Amino acid sequence: MKKQLHNPGFAGRMAAAFVDSKLTLIIIIASFLLGVMAVVMLPREEEPQIKVPMIDVMISMPGATPKEVKERVAIPMEKLLYELPGIKYIYSTSMRGKCLLVARFYVGENLEDSIVRLNQKLQSNFDKIPHGVSFPLIKPHTINDVPVLALTFHSKKYDHYMLRRLAAQVNDAIKGIHDVAETKVIGGNRRQVRVQFDPLRLAARNLTVADLIPRLQQANRQSYSGNLKSMNHEIMVQTGTFLSSAKEIGQVVVGVYAGQPVYLRDVATIIDGPAVPDNYVLFGQGAGQPIEPAVTLSVAKRPGSNAVQVVKTVLAKVDSLKGTLIPAEVQVTVTRNYGATASQKSNELLEHMGLAVFGVALVILLFLGWREAIIAMLAVPSTLGLTLLIFYLYGYTLNRITLFALIFSIGILVDDAIVVVENITRHLRLPSNQGRPVKDITVEA
């Protein structure tokens, strides 16, 4: 007497729908191909897109000592900002003439809303700020501010000043690359034009420093002066220009003496050269190797962009500049590459997935049979393929957290494949099931 199948349950009904369906093979192939497409198109990055808003509040109090800044600015501002909802921690650093407060919000807080609330809090309590204190400058920070690439320019021939000017030109070249957000040049000497007034020459022409400063400021200005309309055309008119060299600065007329114009070069010495550096960057390649002057250029990416692709594009752009903008005497060393790290970890995931599928298929082949091994080899990749497709559709990225979750799920997925296939095989080999339709046995298992 043949057994009858009653109440197969949800899993049984799903199995019954796909056992004889013509769409089963098509769905498996489509899942695998869509998964491959998702792996290629998914953005890869080192860190996950965790929303942890952090806002810097910078306040100036010229002439105040660090103790005065702490007592009159830092402590009152800490108490004021801590009243904001969503604030987790507030850190403050008091220095001579200025103070930096860092407001850290809870994970998941919206950055834009946090900035608005903080700005409104400062605006509504501006009357409590002590006299002589500037209005706070607000600057937000997110996880995307972390550079994904750092390039260090170093040379035995060029000094810090020339390296910084070179890095600034390379910086201008890569800023136009799509998905490049913030770039920063670290180290080196900035270009600075210094004007050293001569008291004797000023006195001989009846001039003072106070007389010269407004005239210098007026000469280094560009403004919109109106427009000209003619024949359905409108031409904008700008007057003035910015001073760009020591020669132009020296030709600025700062006064008149004895009926003759007095140029700035007549009363001051003008020096166009490196400024005093804020920090030093040096590059060394190990013991016994000389330390070379260096400048580092860091590159951050836009939110949600592919770190691997951004890094490849920037490196290709820098390589194209070698021999033209970048001289042969300057070496470019990659000192940080989160794109390569993200790509390496993603490739490790694919390797682990392949090893897991191969291991499961081998075990099932040895103990159950080749048909069962093929089923397991199809089930694991197609399931992971659909998972990666969902990642892509929801805007997720491949990073340390998502990769760990996928690797963790491989173990569960492998266990499920082995248990289901082994249970179906066991039911097929039961003496009581001999002669029953395979579909019924599969649904029952």
Secondary structure, DSSP 8 states (H G I E B T S, - for coil): --------HHHHHHHHHHHS-THHHHHHHHHHHHHHHHHHHS-B-SS------EEEEEEE-TT--HHHHIIIIIHHHHHHHTTSTTEEEEEEEEETTEEEEEEEE-TT--HHHHHHHHHHHHHHTGGGS-TT----EEEEE-GGGS-SEEEEEEESSS-HHHHHHHHHHHHHHHTTSTTEEEEEEESS--EEEEEEE-HHHHHHTT--HHHHHHHHHHHBEEEEEEEEEETTEEEEEEEEE---SHHHHHT-EEEEETTEEEEHHHHEEEEEEE---S---EE--STTS--EEEEEEEEEE-TT--HHHHHHHHHHHHHHHBTTTB-TTEEEEEEEEHHHHHHHHHHHHHHHHHHHHHHHHHHHHHHT-HHHHHHHHHHHHHHHHHHHHHHHHTT--B-HHHHHHHHHHHHHHHHHHHHHHHHHHHHHT-GGGTTS-HHHHHHH-
